[in-house]
Amino acid sequence: MKVIGVDIGGTKIRMGVLDSDMTIYKDYKVPTSFPLYDLLEKEILSIIEEFPDVEAIGIGTHGFVDSNKGRIVFASDLLPGWTGTEVKAQLEKATNRRVEIDNDANVAALAEAKIGAAKKYNRTVCLTLGTGLGGGVIIDDFVLSGGPNGGAAELGHMTLFPGGAPCPCGRKGCFEQYVSGTALRRRIEEAGLPYKPEELFTAEDPKAKQVIKEFTYDLAVVISSLQAAFDMEVVVIGGGVSEAADYWFDDLQEQLKPMLLNPIDVKVAELKNEAGMYGAAQLVL
């Protein structure tokens, strides 16, 4: 069975024709342009013309997604005009193929759960530490997603410090304001340090080490809180911050031990930039 996996980003769209063994028959990259739906339909119809045996289309996208209806509930200015788009209904009509769509963090988590770092587990929480904090929850091969507002498993917007740092969602003290790349930059500035986030982890400065300790402590609190909700077997950590995990992973493990209800495994994501396309394909496989 061949399917199309689509990973929609703010600057480019990655599309691949894949089968159930995750063999990639062809890989496409196009710059993101608007209206986004028009671009998406045009490119997918072109791929189907080249691969008429494609049976389904899976899509991962930024934003809040009602995955049952296949509708974009909300997308930021990163994807103007995308909010409200009935992607599933429109694209199924245009292509005569089954279409499934979900949030990009959810599909990345699905990829890690099916073929990546968590493939030997049944209950997985994936945390993507990038500009914000993306999250995905996979339980027995099912993605926890959707909801009437497309907000299920928006883990980055759970509250860590009530009344804390303002978040773009309009609330204060959200997880992502303390455990993300953006959070690291703010912590560095508040500590008066001259480092970029990627330089912080190798600095021998005692203040830098303190920032790392506070960061890993908060990440440990996040993980232990999620364990109480989901009782996962494994946490997979991805995103740009995970690329420096060699420097902070042991510290996280030490901070985490006394907080856990039961031992869990913590792993670094394996699929990197491939996760979105693979996970989108998994939505329809």
Secondary structure, DSSP 8 states (H G I E B T S, - for coil): -EEEEEEE-SSEEEEEEEETT--EEEEEEEE--SSHHHHHHHHHHHHHHH-TTEEEEEEEESSEEETTTTEEEE--TTSTT-TT-BHHHHHHHHHSSEEEEEEHHHHHHHHHHHHSTTTT-SEEEEEEESSSEEEEEEETTEE----TTS-TT-GGGSBSSTT-SB-TTS-BSBGGGTSSHHHHHHHHHHTT----HHHHTT---HHHHHHHHHHHHHHHHHHHHHHHHH--SEEEEESGGGGGHHHHHHHHHHHHGGG-SS--EEEE-S-GGGHHHHHHHHHH-
